[in-house]
Amino acid sequence: MQTFDDVARLAAGLPQVTEGVDKYRKTNRTWEVGGKAFAWERPFSKADIKRFGDVQPPDGPILAIRTADLAEKEAILAAHLDAFFTIPHFNGFSAYLVQLDKVTPNVLSEALTDGWLACAPRDLADRFAAGES
């Protein structure tokens, strides 16, 4: 089972990442690059839980990760049906949710890196991709 401490450790391995707290709730951890959040704690709100109706919401810690666009989001969701999902609140938004207790360390690391690449300033992302960062 992965934890938010594992997320923090993996995110800290990426260039120029800062960790902070959600600017609205002030309690949830957020990871940013270039002033843009690429991953954040995403507990379910009361409205989210209500939308699940009679279906049990995924349990355990939930992480949100940004994607470059909606097509990438759909491809990621299709490839990782067991641990990655979305909710109505994220419709039309280029991010998805990760059930941390169902994701492997390697898949989580890859997902965080992809989220980082989606939000990093282009020159930094290019240097990272070239192995220069």
mmCIF file of the C-alpha atoms, coordinates in Angstrom:
data_MODEL
# 
_entry.id   MODEL 
# 
loop_
_atom_site.group_PDB 
_atom_site.id 
_atom_site.type_symbol 
_atom_site.label_atom_id 
_atom_site.label_alt_id 
_atom_site.label_comp_id 
_atom_site.label_asym_id 
_atom_site.label_entity_id 
_atom_site.label_seq_id 
_atom_site.pdbx_PDB_ins_code 
_atom_site.Cartn_x 
_atom_site.Cartn_y 
_atom_site.Cartn_z 
_atom_site.occupancy 
_atom_site.B_iso_or_equiv 
_atom_site.pdbx_formal_charge 
_atom_site.auth_seq_id 
_atom_site.auth_comp_id 
_atom_site.auth_asym_id 
_atom_site.auth_atom_id 
_atom_site.pdbx_PDB_model_num 
ATOM 1   C CA . MET A 1 1   ? 0.000   0.000  0.000   1.00 0.00 ? 1   MET A CA 1 
ATOM 2   C CA . GLN A 1 2   ? 1.315   3.410  -0.982  1.00 0.00 ? 2   GLN A CA 1 
ATOM 3   C CA . THR A 1 3   ? 0.919   6.424  1.307   1.00 0.00 ? 3   THR A CA 1 
ATOM 4   C CA . PHE A 1 4   ? 1.108   10.180 0.922   1.00 0.00 ? 4   PHE A CA 1 
ATOM 5   C CA . ASP A 1 5   ? 4.607   9.956  2.392   1.00 0.00 ? 5   ASP A CA 1 
ATOM 6   C CA . ASP A 1 6   ? 5.515   7.697  -0.553  1.00 0.00 ? 6   ASP A CA 1 
ATOM 7   C CA . VAL A 1 7   ? 4.009   10.295 -2.893  1.00 0.00 ? 7   VAL A CA 1 
ATOM 8   C CA . ALA A 1 8   ? 6.080   13.008 -1.203  1.00 0.00 ? 8   ALA A CA 1 
ATOM 9   C CA . ARG A 1 9   ? 9.266   10.947 -1.549  1.00 0.00 ? 9   ARG A CA 1 
ATOM 10  C CA . LEU A 1 10  ? 8.658   10.201 -5.227  1.00 0.00 ? 10  LEU A CA 1 
ATOM 11  C CA . ALA A 1 11  ? 7.631   13.778 -6.028  1.00 0.00 ? 11  ALA A CA 1 
ATOM 12  C CA . ALA A 1 12  ? 10.711  15.144 -4.259  1.00 0.00 ? 12  ALA A CA 1 
ATOM 13  C CA . GLY A 1 13  ? 12.829  13.148 -6.712  1.00 0.00 ? 13  GLY A CA 1 
ATOM 14  C CA . LEU A 1 14  ? 11.540  15.299 -9.564  1.00 0.00 ? 14  LEU A CA 1 
ATOM 15  C CA . PRO A 1 15  ? 13.185  18.664 -10.347 1.00 0.00 ? 15  PRO A CA 1 
ATOM 16  C CA . GLN A 1 16  ? 11.957  21.866 -8.711  1.00 0.00 ? 16  GLN A CA 1 
ATOM 17  C CA . VAL A 1 17  ? 9.035   20.292 -6.854  1.00 0.00 ? 17  VAL A CA 1 
ATOM 18  C CA . THR A 1 18  ? 7.613   22.099 -3.876  1.00 0.00 ? 18  THR A CA 1 
ATOM 19  C CA . GLU A 1 19  ? 5.230   20.600 -1.368  1.00 0.00 ? 19  GLU A CA 1 
ATOM 20  C CA . GLY A 1 20  ? 2.557   22.694 0.225   1.00 0.00 ? 20  GLY A CA 1 
ATOM 21  C CA . VAL A 1 21  ? -1.055  22.546 1.292   1.00 0.00 ? 21  VAL A CA 1 
ATOM 22  C CA . ASP A 1 22  ? -4.251  22.970 -0.656  1.00 0.00 ? 22  ASP A CA 1 
ATOM 23  C CA . LYS A 1 23  ? -5.015  26.683 -0.950  1.00 0.00 ? 23  LYS A CA 1 
ATOM 24  C CA . TYR A 1 24  ? -8.709  26.105 -0.199  1.00 0.00 ? 24  TYR A CA 1 
ATOM 25  C CA . ARG A 1 25  ? -8.777  23.487 2.554   1.00 0.00 ? 25  ARG A CA 1 
ATOM 26  C CA . LYS A 1 26  ? -5.355  24.339 4.015   1.00 0.00 ? 26  LYS A CA 1 
ATOM 27  C CA . THR A 1 27  ? -4.879  20.752 5.196   1.00 0.00 ? 27  THR A CA 1 
ATOM 28  C CA . ASN A 1 28  ? -4.392  18.559 2.125   1.00 0.00 ? 28  ASN A CA 1 
ATOM 29  C CA . ARG A 1 29  ? -0.895  18.081 0.770   1.00 0.00 ? 29  ARG A CA 1 
ATOM 30  C CA . THR A 1 30  ? -0.144  19.394 -2.721  1.00 0.00 ? 30  THR A CA 1 
ATOM 31  C CA . TRP A 1 31  ? 2.898   18.964 -4.976  1.00 0.00 ? 31  TRP A CA 1 
ATOM 32  C CA . GLU A 1 32  ? 3.724   21.715 -7.476  1.00 0.00 ? 32  GLU A CA 1 
ATOM 33  C CA . VAL A 1 33  ? 6.226   22.524 -10.196 1.00 0.00 ? 33  VAL A CA 1 
ATOM 34  C CA . GLY A 1 34  ? 6.509   26.013 -11.633 1.00 0.00 ? 34  GLY A CA 1 
ATOM 35  C CA . GLY A 1 35  ? 3.618   27.158 -9.442  1.00 0.00 ? 35  GLY A CA 1 
ATOM 36  C CA . LYS A 1 36  ? 1.219   24.545 -10.862 1.00 0.00 ? 36  LYS A CA 1 
ATOM 37  C CA . ALA A 1 37  ? -0.162  21.645 -8.847  1.00 0.00 ? 37  ALA A CA 1 
ATOM 38  C CA . PHE A 1 38  ? 0.478   18.302 -10.533 1.00 0.00 ? 38  PHE A CA 1 
ATOM 39  C CA . ALA A 1 39  ? -0.633  16.062 -7.638  1.00 0.00 ? 39  ALA A CA 1 
ATOM 40  C CA . TRP A 1 40  ? -2.702  16.589 -4.511  1.00 0.00 ? 40  TRP A CA 1 
ATOM 41  C CA . GLU A 1 41  ? -4.582  14.780 -1.787  1.00 0.00 ? 41  GLU A CA 1 
ATOM 42  C CA . ARG A 1 42  ? -8.218  14.495 -2.844  1.00 0.00 ? 42  ARG A CA 1 
ATOM 43  C CA . PRO A 1 43  ? -10.554 13.237 -0.131  1.00 0.00 ? 43  PRO A CA 1 
ATOM 44  C CA . PHE A 1 44  ? -14.173 12.920 -1.173  1.00 0.00 ? 44  PHE A CA 1 
ATOM 45  C CA . SER A 1 45  ? -16.502 15.796 -0.323  1.00 0.00 ? 45  SER A CA 1 
ATOM 46  C CA . LYS A 1 46  ? -20.017 15.195 0.956   1.00 0.00 ? 46  LYS A CA 1 
ATOM 47  C CA . ALA A 1 47  ? -21.278 16.012 -2.556  1.00 0.00 ? 47  ALA A CA 1 
ATOM 48  C CA . ASP A 1 48  ? -18.890 13.447 -4.076  1.00 0.00 ? 48  ASP A CA 1 
ATOM 49  C CA . ILE A 1 49  ? -20.098 10.745 -1.698  1.00 0.00 ? 49  ILE A CA 1 
ATOM 50  C CA . LYS A 1 50  ? -23.720 11.608 -2.427  1.00 0.00 ? 50  LYS A CA 1 
ATOM 51  C CA . ARG A 1 51  ? -23.068 11.194 -6.176  1.00 0.00 ? 51  ARG A CA 1 
ATOM 52  C CA . PHE A 1 52  ? -21.898 7.606  -5.575  1.00 0.00 ? 52  PHE A CA 1 
ATOM 53  C CA . GLY A 1 53  ? -25.445 6.800  -4.470  1.00 0.00 ? 53  GLY A CA 1 
ATOM 54  C CA . ASP A 1 54  ? -25.707 3.157  -3.423  1.00 0.00 ? 54  ASP A CA 1 
ATOM 55  C CA . VAL A 1 55  ? -22.228 2.360  -4.750  1.00 0.00 ? 55  VAL A CA 1 
ATOM 56  C CA . GLN A 1 56  ? -19.456 2.203  -2.161  1.00 0.00 ? 56  GLN A CA 1 
ATOM 57  C CA . PRO A 1 57  ? -16.869 4.955  -2.883  1.00 0.00 ? 57  PRO A CA 1 
ATOM 58  C CA . PRO A 1 58  ? -13.272 3.789  -3.255  1.00 0.00 ? 58  PRO A CA 1 
ATOM 59  C CA . ASP A 1 59  ? -11.648 3.674  0.155   1.00 0.00 ? 59  ASP A CA 1 
ATOM 60  C CA . GLY A 1 60  ? -8.222  4.526  1.454   1.00 0.00 ? 60  GLY A CA 1 
ATOM 61  C CA . PRO A 1 61  ? -6.103  7.529  0.583   1.00 0.00 ? 61  PRO A CA 1 
ATOM 62  C CA . ILE A 1 62  ? -6.971  9.180  -2.751  1.00 0.00 ? 62  ILE A CA 1 
ATOM 63  C CA . LEU A 1 63  ? -4.512  11.185 -4.843  1.00 0.00 ? 63  LEU A CA 1 
ATOM 64  C CA . ALA A 1 64  ? -5.351  13.407 -7.823  1.00 0.00 ? 64  ALA A CA 1 
ATOM 65  C CA . ILE A 1 65  ? -2.841  13.722 -10.681 1.00 0.00 ? 65  ILE A CA 1 
ATOM 66  C CA . ARG A 1 66  ? -2.917  16.129 -13.632 1.00 0.00 ? 66  ARG A CA 1 
ATOM 67  C CA . THR A 1 67  ? -2.633  15.041 -17.238 1.00 0.00 ? 67  THR A CA 1 
ATOM 68  C CA . ALA A 1 68  ? -1.569  16.975 -20.317 1.00 0.00 ? 68  ALA A CA 1 
ATOM 69  C CA . ASP A 1 69  ? -5.072  16.777 -21.794 1.00 0.00 ? 69  ASP A CA 1 
ATOM 70  C CA . LEU A 1 70  ? -8.327  14.831 -21.743 1.00 0.00 ? 70  LEU A CA 1 
ATOM 71  C CA . ALA A 1 71  ? -7.125  12.283 -24.312 1.00 0.00 ? 71  ALA A CA 1 
ATOM 72  C CA . GLU A 1 72  ? -4.204  11.365 -22.063 1.00 0.00 ? 72  GLU A CA 1 
ATOM 73  C CA . LYS A 1 73  ? -6.588  11.112 -19.117 1.00 0.00 ? 73  LYS A CA 1 
ATOM 74  C CA . GLU A 1 74  ? -8.804  8.650  -20.994 1.00 0.00 ? 74  GLU A CA 1 
ATOM 75  C CA . ALA A 1 75  ? -5.807  6.549  -22.078 1.00 0.00 ? 75  ALA A CA 1 
ATOM 76  C CA . ILE A 1 76  ? -4.480  6.402  -18.513 1.00 0.00 ? 76  ILE A CA 1 
ATOM 77  C CA . LEU A 1 77  ? -7.859  5.436  -17.107 1.00 0.00 ? 77  LEU A CA 1 
ATOM 78  C CA . ALA A 1 78  ? -8.237  2.675  -19.699 1.00 0.00 ? 78  ALA A CA 1 
ATOM 79  C CA . ALA A 1 79  ? -4.783  1.280  -18.919 1.00 0.00 ? 79  ALA A CA 1 
ATOM 80  C CA . HIS A 1 80  ? -5.167  1.170  -15.126 1.00 0.00 ? 80  HIS A CA 1 
ATOM 81  C CA . LEU A 1 81  ? -8.719  0.112  -14.365 1.00 0.00 ? 81  LEU A CA 1 
ATOM 82  C CA . ASP A 1 82  ? -7.784  -1.326 -10.978 1.00 0.00 ? 82  ASP A CA 1 
ATOM 83  C CA . ALA A 1 83  ? -6.240  1.732  -9.287  1.00 0.00 ? 83  ALA A CA 1 
ATOM 84  C CA . PHE A 1 84  ? -7.121  4.817  -11.379 1.00 0.00 ? 84  PHE A CA 1 
ATOM 85  C CA . PHE A 1 85  ? -10.603 6.304  -11.697 1.00 0.00 ? 85  PHE A CA 1 
ATOM 86  C CA . THR A 1 86  ? -12.529 9.533  -12.060 1.00 0.00 ? 86  THR A CA 1 
ATOM 87  C CA . ILE A 1 87  ? -15.636 11.104 -10.568 1.00 0.00 ? 87  ILE A CA 1 
ATOM 88  C CA . PRO A 1 88  ? -18.269 13.454 -12.009 1.00 0.00 ? 88  PRO A CA 1 
ATOM 89  C CA . HIS A 1 89  ? -16.534 16.462 -10.404 1.00 0.00 ? 89  HIS A CA 1 
ATOM 90  C CA . PHE A 1 90  ? -13.540 15.771 -12.709 1.00 0.00 ? 90  PHE A CA 1 
ATOM 91  C CA . ASN A 1 91  ? -15.595 15.588 -15.935 1.00 0.00 ? 91  ASN A CA 1 
ATOM 92  C CA . GLY A 1 92  ? -13.919 17.824 -18.510 1.00 0.00 ? 92  GLY A CA 1 
ATOM 93  C CA . PHE A 1 93  ? -10.885 18.331 -16.236 1.00 0.00 ? 93  PHE A CA 1 
ATOM 94  C CA . SER A 1 94  ? -7.487  16.913 -17.194 1.00 0.00 ? 94  SER A CA 1 
ATOM 95  C CA . ALA A 1 95  ? -6.835  14.995 -13.987 1.00 0.00 ? 95  ALA A CA 1 
ATOM 96  C CA . TYR A 1 96  ? -7.729  11.606 -12.550 1.00 0.00 ? 96  TYR A CA 1 
ATOM 97  C CA . LEU A 1 97  ? -7.779  9.929  -9.158  1.00 0.00 ? 97  LEU A CA 1 
ATOM 98  C CA . VAL A 1 98  ? -5.556  7.203  -7.759  1.00 0.00 ? 98  VAL A CA 1 
ATOM 99  C CA . GLN A 1 99  ? -6.524  4.794  -5.014  1.00 0.00 ? 99  GLN A CA 1 
ATOM 100 C CA . LEU A 1 100 ? -3.129  4.610  -3.277  1.00 0.00 ? 100 LEU A CA 1 
ATOM 101 C CA . ASP A 1 101 ? -3.751  1.259  -1.617  1.00 0.00 ? 101 ASP A CA 1 
ATOM 102 C CA . LYS A 1 102 ? -4.188  -0.345 -5.063  1.00 0.00 ? 102 LYS A CA 1 
ATOM 103 C CA . VAL A 1 103 ? -1.260  1.169  -6.979  1.00 0.00 ? 103 VAL A CA 1 
ATOM 104 C CA . THR A 1 104 ? 2.260   -0.262 -7.202  1.00 0.00 ? 104 THR A CA 1 
ATOM 105 C CA . PRO A 1 105 ? 5.301   1.912  -6.471  1.00 0.00 ? 105 PRO A CA 1 
ATOM 106 C CA . ASN A 1 106 ? 6.429   1.788  -10.112 1.00 0.00 ? 106 ASN A CA 1 
ATOM 107 C CA . VAL A 1 107 ? 3.037   2.760  -11.519 1.00 0.00 ? 107 VAL A CA 1 
ATOM 108 C CA . LEU A 1 108 ? 2.727   5.572  -8.959  1.00 0.00 ? 108 LEU A CA 1 
ATOM 109 C CA . SER A 1 109 ? 6.188   6.876  -9.853  1.00 0.00 ? 109 SER A CA 1 
ATOM 110 C CA . GLU A 1 110 ? 5.336   6.838  -13.561 1.00 0.00 ? 110 GLU A CA 1 
ATOM 111 C CA . ALA A 1 111 ? 1.994   8.575  -12.937 1.00 0.00 ? 111 ALA A CA 1 
ATOM 112 C CA . LEU A 1 112 ? 3.632   11.314 -10.854 1.00 0.00 ? 112 LEU A CA 1 
ATOM 113 C CA . THR A 1 113 ? 6.309   11.829 -13.490 1.00 0.00 ? 113 THR A CA 1 
ATOM 114 C CA . ASP A 1 114 ? 3.662   12.144 -16.206 1.00 0.00 ? 114 ASP A CA 1 
ATOM 115 C CA . GLY A 1 115 ? 1.719   14.624 -14.066 1.00 0.00 ? 115 GLY A CA 1 
ATOM 116 C CA . TRP A 1 116 ? 4.912   16.577 -13.430 1.00 0.00 ? 116 TRP A CA 1 
ATOM 117 C CA . LEU A 1 117 ? 5.661   16.672 -17.178 1.00 0.00 ? 117 LEU A CA 1 
ATOM 118 C CA . ALA A 1 118 ? 2.136   17.962 -17.854 1.00 0.00 ? 118 ALA A CA 1 
ATOM 119 C CA . CYS A 1 119 ? 2.654   20.927 -15.513 1.00 0.00 ? 119 CYS A CA 1 
ATOM 120 C CA . ALA A 1 120 ? 6.370   21.691 -15.628 1.00 0.00 ? 120 ALA A CA 1 
ATOM 121 C CA . PRO A 1 121 ? 7.615   24.704 -17.570 1.00 0.00 ? 121 PRO A CA 1 
ATOM 122 C CA . ARG A 1 122 ? 8.462   23.512 -21.093 1.00 0.00 ? 122 ARG A CA 1 
ATOM 123 C CA . ASP A 1 123 ? 12.210  24.197 -20.845 1.00 0.00 ? 123 ASP A CA 1 
ATOM 124 C CA . LEU A 1 124 ? 12.461  22.290 -17.546 1.00 0.00 ? 124 LEU A CA 1 
ATOM 125 C CA . ALA A 1 125 ? 10.432  19.368 -18.915 1.00 0.00 ? 125 ALA A CA 1 
ATOM 126 C CA . ASP A 1 126 ? 12.625  19.270 -22.054 1.00 0.00 ? 126 ASP A CA 1 
ATOM 127 C CA . ARG A 1 127 ? 15.820  19.219 -19.952 1.00 0.00 ? 127 ARG A CA 1 
ATOM 128 C CA . PHE A 1 128 ? 14.354  16.476 -17.746 1.00 0.00 ? 128 PHE A CA 1 
ATOM 129 C CA . ALA A 1 129 ? 13.344  14.375 -20.761 1.00 0.00 ? 129 ALA A CA 1 
ATOM 130 C CA . ALA A 1 130 ? 16.875  14.781 -22.157 1.00 0.00 ? 130 ALA A CA 1 
ATOM 131 C CA . GLY A 1 131 ? 18.313  13.578 -18.847 1.00 0.00 ? 131 GLY A CA 1 
ATOM 132 C CA . GLU A 1 132 ? 19.816  16.962 -18.004 1.00 0.00 ? 132 GLU A CA 1 
ATOM 133 C CA . SER A 1 133 ? 17.870  17.766 -14.816 1.00 0.00 ? 133 SER A CA 1 
# 
